[in-house]
Structures are given as structure tokens and as C-alpha cells.
Amino acid sequence: MEGARENAPESGPPAPGTEEPAGSARGPEGSAPEDSEGCSRPQVTAPKKLCGYLSKFGGKGPIRGWKSRWFFYDERKCHLYYSRTAQDANPLDSIDISSAVFDCKADAEEGTFEIKTPSRVITLKAATKQVMLYWLQQLQMKRWEFHNSPPAPPAAPDAALPGNGPALHLELGQEEAELEEFLCPVKTPPGLVGVAAALQPVPAMPLALQNISLKHLGTEIQNTVHNMRGNKQAQGTSHGPPGEDGPQCRELQREEQPLAPDPSASGREPADSPKPAPKSSLTVNLIQKAKRQNNTFPLFSEGLTRNRTAQEKVVALEQQVLMLTKELQSQKELVKILHKALEAAQQEKRASSAYLAAAEDKDRLELVRHKVRQIAELGRQVEALQQERESLVHTASLLEQQVQELQMHVQLLMDKNQAKQQVICKLSEKVTLDFTYPSDQPPGAPDSANRDFLSQQEKMEHLKDDMEAYRTQNRFLNSEIHQVTKIWRKVAEKEKALLMKCAYLQARSCQVESKYLAGLRKLQEAMGDEASECSELLKQLIQEALQWEASEASANDVELSPISEHDEYGFLTVPDYEVEDMKLLAKIQALEVRSHHLLALEAVERPLRERWATLGELVASAELKQLLRAGVPREHRPRVWRWLVHLRVQHLYTPSSYRELLSRGQACKQPAARQIELDLNRTFPNNKHFTCPSSSYPDKLRRVLLAFSWQNPTIGYCQGLNRLAAIALLVLDEEESAFWCLVAIVETIMPADYYTKTLTASQVDQRVLQDLLSEKLPRLMAHLVQHHVDLSLITFNWFLVVFADSLISDILLRVWDAFLYEGTKVVFRYALAIFKYNEEEILRLHDGLEIYQYLRFFTKTICNSRKLMNIAFNDMNPFPMKQLRHLRRVHRQKLEAELRELERLKAEYMERRASQSRAVPEGCASEDEGEGEA
């Protein structure tokens, strides 16, 4: 469109009227109309500046109405400034075009359009409809150019004009072609916009006071004084010698000097340069008017007397210089970045060397304090990025609201247009009938029929005009919606980039804080129980590191703490251990978990969420299997789990069965009710939903467990079912859904006698796990056998409650995502993966007691869920279900044989005891003796 052409470098032949400047070849005898035409004709093809007179609706009280204003667009700030006249030095106000949307209403007065910004709506009116469309198209292109232009380099103002480079002009050309699909480009209205509009008289208003802005009265006074001084200077220079120009002309020549074709004049001062040929009076007046402008309005910086051929060469050279300058600047920035990286590496090396070379603990503590200051600096950077992100989110929401409003407005216009088209069709049919059957008219009323026909024809003409206006409005609004949508997408991309940068900085902050806590722990171990000032200071630092800054986090709108006290399901992020050393390890592990999560957020988590968002109805497939193994996002997990549970229990499900079981429990007491009450208080003591007195989760859990005890009387209740039901409640949040989830796990996923009194299937799985460990991890299994470590003491509870007490919540729920779909094979995979994850640490231990102590809590040290998942589903392959069934069958037979042998020995013992007499051996007193004695 026109806005793209007027900013592009002129490489083709000069447009008509631009090669021969006004007055330069005609002399003083050239007439004013010819000069005026010479100045205005270039504006038809390629105007240099977007400026002109428009009427602005504003004011208060009796002076409220249309006011004539001179508008000028500033490309650097993407602001549309306006003043009362073109000669005013200071603008009255400005309109931010970068965040504005444009609208024109077909039913409004001709030439009226609106500029809507987030803070206000400005109503403007052009002289004609063509001028209005020209302004709207140009403002669209200027807004697009601003959003796509790179940051301007610190160069001269003249060099910054073509500074966007060929890539930007290519993008503008593409945008121009796209907008032309909606609305054809409007030619520049001659004499109404651009430089020529400054020569036009100020549009007259009915009242002189009506055109004055009382809101900006101080600016109006400054402009009036400035114009009076300018007029006096113009009068003084007009009486000088005819061959000399005024100071405005000399100043204009100084602006044009870098683009002059004569290279010999580049080293001279403008005052000493030879004077050009005498110019016409119109050109002199134009220059005098132009130089009275403030720097905010550089209307005539290109000049009116310039050789076009030389200008093209200069522009091409300037482009080359600018491209080389940009390349040099980028190379300098790269060198600076490398210097900074090298300096940072050297500083870290020096700090590490100083820490290792420090002879006293005071020096080491000083180095630790230095690291604390670095952490604080990273926190401030994160806070600044969070604030920038919120501002971008706010801007994007405003743009989205504006797009929705425009869409609604377009829909209303389309409905109205359709209604008018129907009216036109009906009227056309009526006119056709009148022409077809003229004999039906009464003989005495030919004049009235003609009048009716003319009035109908006039109405049709009006309707056609309205329809054309609505078509134009519709095309413009379509182009506006198209461009605003593209701008919104660019803002969203910038926001995404900022989020990635923020996540990286937060992850880096977590890593630094984790290293800081690990350093404190090592210092504490090195110092032991020595009582000194350093030891007290170290304890104080550890206490401060373990404290949660909950008050500061709630006082600020931006969450600066990298981790919170509870996770999204209510589990404590750092469990409240009694041993201080365990608390420190727990917080280090929580920081590591947060760091891994932030680093994987953009690379893994966000694409995964997008795939789940696009997934429609759930159907069992290989793709769903892979998605479940990768983990279900929190917002989709309740829906996915309900589908998985329904898939398992659809042959058992009846809508009213859960309520019937609850009513049966109210009618008579369940024998397992006492054990259920005892286990309620022991369910997840590190979860706020089950420890808070006002929480409803304990009551829900009680009802679910009682209903299950009536559902399956052969099991009733077994310790561990409370944890399974609690996990289901935390995710599904509904009692009935949690009840059916428990039924699915106990009755369809796990083997039949997994939770019976004998726990036969559970014991079988422990033996199967040991066989699999010997196959997949032979070194580790041999090490454990050497030190007489019985793994079933550790792993039995893993299988019974599906890791509910062992893994952190984020990893635990990913295990359950795959477990509910694939079954118990997932439990074996993850059990093997956990040992593989910590294999090297276990092999370093050479004492059975130390190994047992490590195995008690080593599952809580796992923080990288992606690594654990890859081990479980990739490193443990092949893992056929056929092998698992075979091992279960073999060990079940062995276990049943052992149980039968045990029952036989027990029966023999009971028979032997029954056959023996209960006679009291000699020398032993009977229990009956001595009764009645004191």
C-alpha cells in the first residue's frame, strides 16, 4: 500500500514532477499556480510524510464539536501528533498508534472514522471519503511497519530513514499485497495530505474560540508567541538582497548537505557554501514556513531542490553503509558477549580457587556471602522479567478484546447488509412488475405512477450507495482484523520468548540456591560440633535458608520465591522432618525438582500440553499410550482418569450402586470401620488436605473406604487402600469417581488376591521383582546379596500402594497416568528404573545397615522425572508381558507349595500338642495349688 511505498528507498526512475524542483528552473517569473502544481504532483505518487488537516471531535460544554487540527505521524515513536495549525511549534497532544485499532462506520457522517486506543477513543473526520480511506490505510501500514521494524541503531536521523533494511521492506511488501486483497490501495489525495497540505489555508470554523483547545491552553499560548516571532523574522528576511536566503534557507541547506551531489562541498561550512540559484517567492515562503516548525515535525527535511539521480546514488550508498554498520555493531555485541562470558568463567574459577585455597573458615564464609549477593541479584532480574511479562499479557488481553469487539461489529454489519439486500431485491421485483403490467394502473393517475416510480428509483439509488458504503467498510474492517490478529500473534511470540527467558533464569536461580545450600551442608559436616562464632553463624544461615518467606511472597504481586510451601495437590514441597540435616536435604531436592521442571517447561511441557489440548475424544491407541507415559497435564488429568477408570469398570458400573452402598453402611456397622478410623489420621501427614481440621477430604475418604468394604466383603479393608483412595480423591475430587477408581485398581488391575489377608499375589510380585533385578541390573543385585539386603522390606510397600508413599507427587502422578492404562507392568518398570537411577550411589555403600538407611529415603531424592521415565520405558526394554506372567506363575506355584508345607507342619504340631497330656512336670507347682493362702 501507499505507506510502504513512501518509506521505501527510491531506486527506480523519479516520478513526474519530482525531478525538476519548483522554481529551480523557472526563475522568478514562474507563476504561482505552476509552482503549486509542481509541489503537489509528487504527493500523488510517493508522499514523503503522512500529515494533513483533519477535524477532531472534542471539547466540553458549548464549545464541544469539530475542531480543525494539523496531524503529523512520527515514525520513530509510532505516535500521531496534532496541533492547531501546521506552523505551531509544539503539539497539543499525541495518539499512540502502536496499540490502536481503527474503525469507520458506514452510517456516520461522510469521512468520519475512529482511532481506538486502550485509554480513549478519538473521532476524526476527513474532507472526503477518499481522504479518510487514505489515512486509514496509511495508519495501518505505519502500525505494521512499527511492529516489524528492528530497534533503530544510534545513527543520524537521515540515515535512520532507510534503516529497516531489505528484509523489512520485503515484509511490508507482503503485508501490502495481503491488505490489497481486502481493499484496493487509495491514491494520494492531491493537496489534502503531505507537504502540499501545509500550504493550504487552515479550515475555517464558525467561531474562532471553537478551534482553540482550552485543555492545552499553555501550549496554545506558546505556539501563538512562536508564530508571531516567526512572522517578524520572515518579514525581516524578505527585505534582504534578492540573491540571499534567510536563515531558514541556510538551515535547510545544512540539512540537505549530506545528500548534495557535489562531494567538494561536503567539507565546507554551510555559511560559506555558494548560494543556489534564486528561487521563486512561493518556494521561499514554503521554506520559511517549514523552518518555523518544531523538531517534533520535521516536515521538509528532504528539501525541495534536490537532484534525483544523485539522490538515488546516495541512498544506495547509505543503505550499504547502514548494512555494514549493523554488521559491525552485531560483531561488536558478539565480542562483548564473549568477553562477558570469559570474565564470568574467570570469576567463577577465581572464586572456586579462593574457596579451596582459603585457610580459615572466615574466608570461606565471606565467599558464601558473595554467593548470597549473586542470588539476590538473580532474584531482582527475575522480578523485572515478571513485570515485563505481565505488561505484555495485559497488552495482549486488550488487543484480544478489541479484536472481539471488531468481530461482533462486523457480524452486525453483515446482518444489516443482508437485510438491505433483501429489501433491494423486493423493490427490484416490484419495479419489474410495474414495467411488465402497466395496464393495471388506473387510467386517471399516470402522473402519480411516475412519481412513485421516481421515488422508488431514488430510494434504490440511496440503497445502492449505502450498500457500497457498507462493502467498503466491511473490506476495511476485514483488513483491520487481519492485521490486528497478526500483531497479536507477534506479541504472543514475544511473550513466549520472555516466558522462556524467565523460566531459564528461575531455573538458574534454583540451581544457584541449591549449590549454596549444599555448600552450607558441607561446611556444617566439616566443622562438626565445634563451638565457635563461625559455627553459630553457619547455623543461623541454615535456619534462614530453611525458612519460608511466605509473608514477603504474599505481599508482592509477583511470586519471587522459586518454590512454594505446598504443591498443586497439597503435598508439602519440603517435608517437615525432625532432623535438621534431613530438612536441608529435602529443600535441596525441592530446588532441584523445580529447576528441572522450569528447564523442561518450554521444551517438553508446553508442546505436550498443546498435544493434549488438540486431542479430542479419547480412544485407546498407541499415540494415547505414549502421551500417558509422558504424563498428563494437570488440567486434563481428571478427565483422562475418569475415562481410564470407566474403561476398567464398565462391566461393574451401575449409576446408583455407590449411594446404595453408603446407605447400607448407615443401616449396619461394618466390621472394618474401626480400622478405617485408625488409618484416616495416618493418611498422608504431609498433605494439607488430610491434616487441616476444616478440610472435607477425611470425611470423603471415610465414605469411600466404607463403601468399598461393602462392595468387596472378601477384602473388606486392607492397610494401604486408604492411600490409593486418597490419591484418587486428590485428582478426581469426587467421592463416587474416587470409589470407582479404587474398585478398578483392586478388582481389575491388580491380581485377585493382592489385598487379601494372606497377600499371596503381593509376595509373588516381590520374588518376580528380584528375578527381574538379577536380569536387568546384575551388578546391583549381586552387591545387595553380598551384603544380605532383603529388598522386599523396602519394595513391598511400593507395590501395595503403587509408590504413594515413596515418590514426590509430580513423578507419582505420572506413574499413575500410565499405570491406570497399562496395568501392573508399569509398577515393575518404575521399580527397576528407581534402582537404575540410583545404582551408582548404592554400589558406593559397603555396609548393610548403611544400605538399609539409604534405601529408606532414596526414592525422595529422584528429581528428574524425564530421566526416570526414559529409564523405565526405554532402558528396561525388552519387557514382554509374557515373561511377567510366566514368572508370576512359577513363583506362585513355589509360594503355594511353601504355604501348603507350612500348613502341614502347623497341623502336625497341633496334633502332637493335642495328643500330649497336660500333666504338670515334677518339681513344678500347679496353678491350682495355693488357692486360699495368703
Secondary structure, 3 states (H helix, E strand, C coil): CHHHHHHCCCCCCCCCCCCCCCCCCCCCCCCHHHHHHHHHHHHHHCCCCCEEEEEEEECCHHHCEEEEEEEEEECCCCEEEEECCCCCCCCCEEEECCCCEEECCCCCCCCEEEEECCCCEEEEECCCHHHHHHHHHHHHHHHHHHHHCCCCCCCCCCCCCCCCHHHHHHHHHHHHHHHHHHCCCCCCCCCCECHHHHCCCCCCCCCCHHHCCCCCHHHHHHHHHHHHHHHHHHHHHHCCCCCCCCHHHHHHHHHHHHHCCCHHHCCCCHHHCCCCCCCCHHHHHHHHHHHCCCCCCCCCCCCCCCCHHHHHHHHHHHHHHHHHHHHHHHHHHHHHHHHHHHHHHHHHHHHHHHHHHCCCHHHHHHHHHHHHHHHHHHHHHHHHHHHHHHHHHHHHHHHHHHHHHHHHHHHHHHHHHHHHHHHHHHHHHHHHHHHHCHHHCCCCCHHHHHHHHHHHHHHHHHHHHHHHHHHHHHHHHHHHHHHHHHHHHHHHHHHHHHHHHHHHHHHHHHHHHHHHHHHHHHHHHHHCCCCCHHHHHHHHHHHHHHCCCHHHHHHCCCCCCCCCCECCCCEECCCCCCCHHHHHHHHHHHHHHHHHHHHHHHHHHHHHHHHHHHCCCCCCCHHHHHHHHHCCCCCCHHHHHHHHHHHHHCCCCCCCHHHHHHHHHHHCCCCCHHHHHHHHCCCCCCEHHHHCCCCCHHHHHHHHHHHHHHHCCCCCCCCCHHHHHHHHHHHHCCHHHHHHHHHHHHHHHCCCCCCCCCCHHHHHHHHHHHHHHHHHCHHHHHHHHHCCCCCHHHHHHHHHHCCCCCCCHHHHHHHHHHHHHHCCHHHHHHHHHHHHHCHHHHHCCCCHHHHHHHHHHHHHHCCCHHHHHHHHHHHCCCCCHHHHHHHHHHHHHHHHHHHHHHHHHHHHHHHHHHHCCCCCCCCCCCCCCCCCCC
